[in-house]
């Protein structure tokens, strides 16, 4: 059953064979087609491959696999993670509708992480070789792609700051504020949403134990910042959370 913030998506037949038109997609203003003229969007439509449906916990691609496609998330949520030589996983990000997966592989022609669906999801496959050809024909598309890559670099820098210099309370506030702003950009409620990732995954991403994440949720509830019902979270005081994320409002460290 879908939540009020995430309406049910109709289930088309033979999804593996379906083509998708960018102009008809509700996420096109967040994805590659942003700002394109109709004729240029039609060119992009012609190179996009199939829609690919994945079930929860299904892998979209794996580390060291050859790079062929970028993937635009049409609906659903994903996580990306790397596995070190000792077999330990480190989550590098959570992705949602309107975002691109696979850009990590552009420089070396192989993926540097695994991407796994957190729930039933769907992506549009974009063959990168054909996309590169289109860049030469549609300068606006190339400019937008550069913006997306710049945003990805900034995101990685922010994660480094998150893990290196912030206390646990600030890390968690940054995480919630980031989710809020991303859902708002997609037309969903910025103050009431489902945590599609597990508490263990959140802890792995933030460099915290699962126990620390549970204590932070309990603490934020006692402070009147959030309400929590299983995976649904309500941000009661977004302004205070933003101040904590920015470091302008402090609270005493957890015991």
C-alpha positions in Angstrom: 0.0 0.0 0.0 1.3 3.4 -0.9 1.6 6.3 1.5 -0.2 9.7 0.9 3.2 11.2 -0.1 4.0 8.5 -2.6 1.0 7.8 -4.8 0.7 4.3 -6.3 2.3 3.9 -9.7 0.3 2.0 -12.3 1.8 -1.3 -13.2 2.3 -1.5 -17.0 2.4 -4.8 -18.9 5.6 -6.0 -20.4 7.7 -3.3 -18.7 10.9 -4.6 -20.1 9.9 -3.8 -23.6 8.3 -0.4 -23.0 9.8 2.8 -24.3 9.4 6.0 -22.2 8.9 9.5 -23.6 10.8 12.0 -21.5 8.1 14.7 -22.1 5.5 12.4 -20.5 7.6 11.6 -17.4 6.8 13.5 -14.2 10.5 13.6 -13.3 11.7 15.2 -16.6 12.4 18.6 -14.9 14.8 17.0 -12.6 16.5 14.6 -15.0 18.5 15.1 -18.2 15.7 16.7 -20.3 15.5 19.8 -18.0 15.2 22.9 -20.1 15.4 21.2 -23.5 13.3 22.3 -26.5 10.7 19.9 -27.7 12.8 18.9 -30.8 15.9 18.2 -28.6 13.8 16.2 -26.1 12.6 14.1 -29.0 16.2 13.4 -30.0 16.8 12.2 -26.4 13.7 10.0 -26.5 15.2 8.3 -29.5 18.3 7.1 -27.8 16.8 6.1 -24.5 16.6 2.3 -24.2 14.2 0.3 -22.2 12.6 0.9 -18.9 14.0 -1.6 -16.4 11.9 -2.7 -13.4 13.7 -3.9 -10.3 12.3 -5.5 -7.1 13.5 -4.7 -3.6 17.2 -5.7 -3.0 17.8 -6.4 -6.7 21.2 -5.1 -8.0 21.1 -2.7 -10.9 24.9 -3.0 -11.5 27.9 -4.2 -9.6 31.4 -2.9 -8.8 33.9 -3.6 -11.7 31.2 -4.3 -14.2 31.8 -2.7 -17.6 30.2 0.7 -18.1 27.5 0.9 -20.8 24.6 2.8 -19.5 23.5 5.7 -17.3 20.3 5.0 -15.4 17.6 7.7 -14.7 15.5 6.7 -11.7 11.9 6.9 -12.8 10.4 5.9 -9.5 11.7 4.2 -6.4 14.8 4.4 -4.3 18.4 3.0 -4.5 21.5 2.8 -2.5 25.1 2.7 -3.8 27.9 1.1 -1.8 31.5 0.0 -2.1 33.0 -3.2 -0.6 36.7 -3.0 0.5 39.3 -5.7 0.5 38.1 -6.9 3.9 34.6 -7.4 2.7 33.2 -4.4 4.6 30.5 -2.3 2.9 30.4 1.5 2.9 27.2 3.1 1.6 28.1 6.1 -0.6 24.6 7.5 -1.3 20.9 7.1 -1.5 19.2 7.9 -4.9 15.6 8.7 -5.7 13.4 9.6 -8.7 14.8 12.1 -11.1 18.5 11.3 -10.3 21.1 9.6 -12.4 23.0 6.4 -11.5 26.3 5.2 -13.0 28.2 8.4 -13.4 31.0 7.0 -11.2 32.0 4.7 -14.1 32.5 7.4 -16.8 36.3 8.0 -16.2 37.4 4.3 -16.0 34.7 2.5 -18.0 33.9 0.3 -15.0 31.6 0.9 -12.1 33.2 1.8 -8.8 30.2 0.7 -6.6 27.2 -1.5 -6.4 23.7 0.0 -6.9 20.8 -1.9 -5.3 17.0 -1.1 -5.2 15.7 -0.2 -1.7 12.1 -1.0 -2.9 10.4 -1.9 -6.1 11.8 0.7 -8.6 12.1 1.6 -12.2 14.9 3.1 -14.2 15.3 4.3 -17.8 18.5 3.0 -19.5 20.5 5.6 -21.3 23.3 4.2 -23.5 26.2 6.5 -22.8 27.9 6.1 -26.2 24.8 7.4 -27.9 24.4 10.1 -25.3 27.9 11.4 -26.0 27.0 11.7 -29.7 23.9 13.7 -28.7 26.0 16.1 -26.6 27.6 17.4 -29.8 24.2 18.1 -31.3 22.5 19.5 -28.3 24.7 21.9 -26.3 22.0 22.6 -23.8 22.0 18.9 -22.9 25.8 18.9 -22.4 25.5 22.0 -20.1 22.9 20.3 -18.0 24.9 17.1 -17.8 27.9 19.2 -16.5 25.6 20.7 -13.9 24.6 17.2 -12.7 28.2 16.1 -12.5 29.1 19.2 -10.5 26.3 18.5 -8.1 27.6 15.0 -7.7 31.1 16.3 -6.9 29.6 18.7 -4.3 27.5 15.9 -2.8 30.7 13.7 -2.3 32.5 16.7 -0.7 29.6 17.2 1.6 29.7 13.5 2.6 33.4 13.9 3.5 32.6 16.9 5.7 29.7 15.0 7.2 31.8 12.0 8.2 34.9 14.0 9.2 34.0 17.1 11.1 30.4 16.9 12.4 29.0 15.5 15.7 26.4 12.7 15.4 23.5 15.1 16.1 24.6 17.4 13.3 25.1 14.5 10.9 21.6 13.2 11.5 20.1 16.7 11.1 21.9 17.2 7.8 20.6 13.8 6.6 17.0 14.7 7.4 17.2 18.2 6.0 18.7 16.8 2.8 15.9 14.3 2.4 13.3 17.0 3.0 14.7 19.3 0.3 14.9 16.5 -2.2 11.3 15.4 -1.6 10.1 19.0 -1.9 11.8 19.3 -5.3 9.8 16.3 -6.4 6.5 17.7 -5.3 6.2 15.5 -2.2 5.7 16.7 1.4 9.0 18.2 2.8 7.9 17.5 6.4 6.3 14.0 6.2 8.0 11.1 4.4 9.0 7.5 4.6 12.6 6.5 5.4 13.1 4.0 2.6 16.4 2.9 3.9 16.9 0.9 7.1 18.4 2.3 10.3 21.4 0.1 9.7 21.9 1.7 6.3 21.5 5.2 7.7 24.1 4.4 10.3 26.5 3.0 7.7 26.2 6.1 5.6 26.6 8.5 8.5 29.4 6.6 10.2 27.2 5.7 13.2 26.1 2.4 14.8 22.5 1.4 14.4 22.1 1.9 18.2 23.3 5.5 17.7 20.7 6.1 15.0 17.9 4.8 17.3 19.1 7.0 20.1 19.2 10.0 17.8 15.6 9.4 16.7 14.5 9.0 20.3 16.4 12.2 21.3 15.0 14.2 18.4 11.5 13.1 19.4 12.0 14.2 23.0 13.3 17.6 21.8 10.1 18.0 19.8 11.9 18.0 16.4 10.3 14.9 14.9 7.6 12.4 15.2 8.4 8.8 14.2 6.0 5.9 13.4 8.0 2.9 12.2 9.6 4.3 9.0 7.4 7.4 8.6 8.9 10.5 10.0 7.4 14.0 10.5 9.6 17.0 10.8 7.9 19.2 13.4 10.4 22.0 13.5 12.2 22.2 10.1 13.8 25.5 10.9 15.5 24.2 14.1 16.7 21.1 12.2 18.2 23.3 9.5 19.9 25.4 12.2 21.4 22.2 13.7 22.5 21.0 10.2 24.2 24.4 9.6 25.8 24.3 13.0 24.1 27.5 14.3 22.1 25.7 16.9 23.9 23.3 19.2 22.7 20.6 21.6 24.7 18.7 24.2 26.4 15.6 22.8 24.8 12.2 23.3 26.0 10.2 26.3 
